Amino acid sequence: MTKLQSEEIKKVNDLKNKFNETVQALGSIELQLLNINLKKEQLKMEAVEIQKEEIDLTKELEEKYGSGTISLETGEFSPTK
């Protein structure tokens, strides 16, 4: 059996360590992507709920004031002609 030189063993260990660090970094990125995708889905659901609330409020205001526009700056309602 032939024994490797200490420098050769060091090179093999260095490559092994670099590979392990790369795999660990990839795993970390995958976990971050998973968390980002989960947050993205939560925000999509929140956006849908906000849109539903907006539709409900629009219907409520139309029932109370009729069709028209509201100036958010002045708070005034202008009926549709």
C-alpha positions as CSV (number, residue, x, y, z in Angstrom):
1,M,0.0,0.0,0.0
2,T,1.3,3.5,-0.9
3,K,0.9,6.4,1.5
4,L,0.0,9.8,0.2
5,Q,2.2,12.8,0.9
6,S,1.0,15.2,3.5
7,E,0.5,18.0,0.9
8,E,-1.7,15.6,-1.2
9,I,-3.8,14.8,1.9
10,K,-4.2,18.5,2.6
11,K,-5.4,19.2,-1.0
12,V,-7.9,16.4,-0.7
13,N,-9.1,17.7,2.7
14,D,-9.3,21.2,1.4
15,L,-11.4,20.2,-1.6
16,K,-13.7,18.1,0.7
17,N,-14.1,21.1,3.0
18,K,-14.8,23.5,0.1
19,F,-17.4,21.1,-1.2
20,N,-19.1,20.7,2.2
21,E,-19.2,24.5,2.6
22,T,-20.8,24.8,-0.9
23,V,-23.4,22.2,-0.1
24,Q,-24.1,23.9,3.2
25,A,-24.5,27.3,1.5
26,L,-26.9,25.8,-1.1
27,G,-29.0,24.3,1.7
28,S,-29.1,27.6,3.4
29,I,-30.3,29.3,0.2
30,E,-32.9,26.6,-0.4
31,L,-34.2,27.2,3.1
32,Q,-34.3,31.0,2.5
33,L,-36.2,30.4,-0.8
34,L,-38.7,28.2,1.0
35,N,-39.3,30.9,3.6
36,I,-39.6,33.5,0.8
37,N,-42.1,31.4,-1.1
38,L,-44.2,30.9,2.1
39,K,-44.2,34.6,2.8
40,K,-45.1,35.3,-0.8
41,E,-48.1,33.0,-0.5
42,Q,-49.2,34.7,2.7
43,L,-49.0,38.1,1.1
44,K,-51.0,36.9,-1.9
45,M,-53.7,35.6,0.4
46,E,-53.6,38.9,2.3
47,A,-53.9,40.9,-1.0
48,V,-57.0,38.8,-1.9
49,E,-58.6,39.6,1.5
50,I,-57.9,43.3,1.1
51,Q,-59.5,43.3,-2.3
52,K,-62.6,41.6,-0.9
53,E,-62.7,44.2,1.9
54,E,-62.4,46.9,-0.8
55,I,-65.3,45.4,-2.8
56,D,-67.5,45.2,0.3
57,L,-66.7,48.8,1.3
58,T,-67.5,50.0,-2.2
59,K,-70.9,48.2,-2.2
60,E,-71.6,49.6,1.3
61,L,-70.8,53.2,0.2
62,E,-72.7,52.8,-3.0
63,E,-75.8,51.7,-1.1
64,K,-75.5,54.7,1.2
65,Y,-74.5,57.4,-1.3
66,G,-75.2,56.0,-4.7
67,S,-72.8,55.7,-7.6
68,G,-70.1,58.3,-7.8
69,T,-66.6,59.2,-6.8
70,I,-64.9,60.1,-3.5
71,S,-62.1,62.6,-3.1
72,L,-59.8,61.1,-0.5
73,E,-58.2,64.6,-0.1
74,T,-61.4,66.4,0.8
75,G,-63.7,63.5,1.8
76,E,-66.3,64.7,-0.6
77,F,-68.6,62.5,-2.6
78,S,-69.6,63.5,-6.1
79,P,-72.5,61.6,-7.6
80,T,-72.3,60.2,-11.1
81,K,-74.4,62.3,-13.5
